[in-house]
Structures are given as structure tokens and as C-alpha cells.
Amino acid sequence: MRTLWSLLVTVVLTTIVAPSALATLGGAAMNTTPETSVSAAAMTSTLKLNAYQTILPSGTVIKEYVNANNIVVAVTWNGPILPDFRQLFGTYFDQYVTNAQTTPSRLRHILVTTNALVVVSHGHFKAFQGMAYLPELVPAGFVFNE
């Protein structure tokens, strides 16, 4: 019951602090100029992901990884407040809620691993970080450099 309650609190808090300028996981990118261009290890230069960074008013940094088809295939976050997961995960949000497993500890840790979605989030008040990605769309061997 405690795990469900902490997940519910996370969902409510992430909905309250929602900016609307971000793209959603699996959706089209909203930014037009990449911050960086990152390539997967052992992949050709045509199989790269562009990284777009957004700093929310809360100070949380969101990085969106976009493939050549302009689809957001991964996101990372790092900052004092969790981002709006409903907005950030888009159509994958329900899958996140259904499959999220939390570990009871002072360092909050959430893990989701399905064929379609992977989410790893951890931290505590004023220090959250994590990533979410679509395993079928991220190039094999790609490493997130956060």
C-alpha cells in the first residue's frame, strides 16, 4: 500500500509542475536546433540521435533524444523537481503507472522495464534524476551520457 501511495504522490506532484513546451516520448520533437549530436557506439554516423535540452522554471533539466525521423526515443531529467511524467511520457504514461515498481527507502527509486518502455528514476527532494526510453527505437549500443 505504501508503494502505491508513493507512486500516486509522484503522479500528482509531477502533474502540478507541468510545463507544456516539451515533446513527448514517441512523439515528434518540438525543438529545431539540437544541443548536441550523439552517435551510438559501433554504429555508423547515419544512426545518431540529436539531443535537445530544456531547462524548466523549476531548474530541472530535460534532455530529449531524437532519431533521424524526428521522433523522441529517449528522455533524461536531472533537477530539484520531477518533470511532468504524464506530459513527458505521452501515450506511454499509463504503461508507466501500471508497471512502476518503487523501492521503499530514503532514496526513492522507480523502475519500469517492458518491451516497449524502460524508465529508471531515483532521487529525493531537490535531487531527482532519471531516464526513459523506447528500447525498440534506441540504436543498439547507445549509452546515455548524463
QUIUR-V406085 format. One record per pair of residues at least 12 apart in sequence whose C-alpha atoms are under 6 Angstrom apart, sorted by the first residue. I is the first residue (numbers start at 1). GAP is how many residues later the second one is. D is the distance in Angstrom with one decimal. If there is no record, write none. Layout:
# QUIUR-V406085
[[I,GAP,D] [I,GAP,D]]
This chain:
# QUIUR-V406085
[[3,99,6.0] [14,68,5.9] [14,69,5.6] [14,70,4.1] [15,69,5.2] [18,66,5.0] [24,64,4.8] [24,65,5.5] [24,66,5.1] [25,47,5.2] [25,48,6.0] [25,64,5.0] [26,45,5.8] [26,46,5.2] [26,47,5.7] [27,44,5.4] [27,45,5.7] [28,42,5.6] [28,43,4.7] [29,41,5.7] [29,42,5.9] [29,43,5.8] [34,16,5.6] [34,17,5.5] [34,18,5.0] [35,16,5.6] [35,17,5.1] [36,14,5.9] [36,15,5.2] [37,13,4.4] [37,14,6.0] [40,101,5.7] [40,102,4.2] [41,100,5.5] [41,101,6.0] [49,16,5.7] [49,17,5.2] [49,18,4.7] [50,15,5.5] [50,16,5.1] [51,13,5.5] [51,14,4.6] [52,12,5.1] [60,18,5.6] [60,19,3.9] [60,20,5.9] [61,16,5.5] [61,17,5.3] [62,14,5.7] [62,15,4.6] [63,12,5.5] [63,13,5.2] [73,60,5.7] [73,61,5.5] [73,64,5.9] [74,58,5.6] [74,59,4.0] [75,56,5.6] [75,57,5.4] [76,54,5.6] [76,55,4.1] [77,52,5.2] [77,53,5.4] [78,50,5.6] [78,51,4.2] [79,48,5.5] [79,49,5.3] [80,46,3.4] [80,47,4.7] [80,48,5.9] [81,45,5.9] [99,13,5.7] [100,12,5.1] [107,16,5.3] [107,17,5.7] [108,14,5.2] [108,15,5.3] [108,16,6.0] [109,12,5.6] [109,13,4.2] [116,18,5.7] [117,16,5.9] [117,17,4.9] [118,14,5.5] [118,15,5.4] [119,12,5.7] [119,13,4.2]]
